[in-house]
Amino acid sequence: MALRRASATRPPGRFARAYAALATTRVARVISRHINWKLDPWLLRVSRGRVSSTLVFPTAVLETTGATTGSRRRNAIIYFHDGEHIIIVASNAGSPRHPSWYHNLRKHPDVSFGGNAMRAQIVDDDAERARLWRLADNVFPAFVRYRADAAEAGRVIPIIALTRR
């Protein structure tokens, strides 16, 4: 499946900023963590990648292999393109804990994203992370708040680069 090209070079529009602000509210975070993560993979499948709860933000299904169980896991993830890479962020809405899919891809870096075979690599270089955060904030402005909340809890949010296998 071809992923919609998601550029991160332009700042978000008014609606995207407003929707991202809504995403940082306590209620929206609870809904995201407890409902949307189950609903979005289904919505993306039945709409052929056109509809998810993230509305205007580019979203696709990440399929990982469970770190402990070995079972396939599906999560809808906001993404953007950076040259040959697709960039995803393990924000978990600023939670003190990494999302479970992050632990899965660390153990099994061969994943599927939007139906494409990919290899995941965690971005460790500080300068590269800073550059990617500037781009990520253009795609989903709520990442700014999520980073602050995660840092307050002592967590550094991982950035992951996906490359085609």
N, C-alpha and C positions, 0 to 999 in steps of 0.2 A: 504494500500500500504506500502510495506517495504521501509524505507528510506535507502539510501546508507550510510553505516557506515562512518562517517566523523571524523577521528582522528585529534587531534590538538597537538599531542606530537612531531611531527617532523617539523623542519623548512621548509619553502616552497622552492621548486626548483627554478631554474633560470627562467624558463618560467613564473611560477606563480608570482615571484617577478616583472618581467618585465610587465606582464599584470596588476598587482596591481598598479604599477607606472603609467601606462597609465590611470587607473581608477581615479587617483587623479587630472588629468588635468581638466581644466575648461570646455573644450568641452565635455569630457566624463561625467562629472558630470551633465551637462545640458541634455545630451542624456539620462542618467540614470534617472533623475528626470522627464523628459517629455515624453520619449518614452519607455524605457525598462520596467518601472513598469507596463505598459499596455501590452507589448509584451511578457514578460517572463511567466506570468501565462498561456497564450495560448501555447507558445512553450513547456513548461513543460507538459501540458495536452496532446498535440498531439504526443509528443515524449515519453510519459510515464515516465517522469522524467529524461530523458537523456540529453536534450539540453536546454540551456538557454544562455542569453548573457554573463553570468558570466564564461562561458567555463569550466575552470578547478576547479572552486570553488564550493563546495557542496551547492546546492540551492534547495529549495522546496517551495511549495505554502502554505502560511499562510492564513487561512480564519478566519476572525473576523466578529463580528456583529457590525455594525455602532453604535457609541456612541449616536448619535442623531437620525438617521433615522431607526435604527434597521435592515437595509439591510445587506446582506452578502457582504463582501469586500474581494478581493483576491489580495495578493501581494507576489511576489517572494522574498525570504529572504535567505541570506547565513547563514549557520548553522554549528555546530559541536556537537559531543557527549562529554559529561562529565559524565561518569558513567551511571546512570539511566536517566540523564537529557539530553535534547537537548537544546543547548544554542543559542540564537539569540541576535542580537545587533540592537538597534534602532538608527543607525548612521545617517541616512538620508544624507549620503555623506558629513558629517561634517557641514551641514546646521545649522543656528541659531535656527531652529525650529525642534521639534520632528516630526517624520513621523505620518501621520494620523492613521495608524494602531496601533501605540503605545497607542494613546488616546482610541481607540476602545477596546483594550484588557485590559486596566485599568478598564474600565467600565464593560466589559463583559470578564472575564478571561478564560471562557471556549471557546476554539478555536479548530480549526482543523489545523494540520500541516502535509503536505504530505499525506493527506487523513486520518490521525489518530486523534482520539479525544484526546485532550490535555488540561491541565490546566496551565495557565501562572502565573508566580510569578516573581516580580521584585526583583533583587538581590540588597540588600541595604548594606550589610556588606562590609566595606572598604577592609579588608584583602581578602575576597572572590572575590571581584571585581578585585583587583590587580592580583590575581591568574588567574582568567578567562581572563583578558586582555592579559596576557602573552600567553595563549593558543589561543585566538582569533587572535592575531598578527601572529601566525604561520599559521592559516587558511587563513587569508586575510590581507596581510601586509599593505594595504591601510588604515586599521583602525587606524594606528599610526597617519597618516596625518589627518584623519577625526576627531580624538580626539583633536588634536591640534587646528584645525580650529573651532570646536564647542566650545572649552574652550575659545578661543579668543573672541567668540561672547557671552560668559557667559553661555553656556549650558553644562551640564554634560550628556554624552551619557548613556542612560539606557542599562543595560544588563538584559535579561529575561531568566529564566530557565523554560522550558516546561517539564511537567511530564505527563505520560499517565493517562487518566481517566479510 
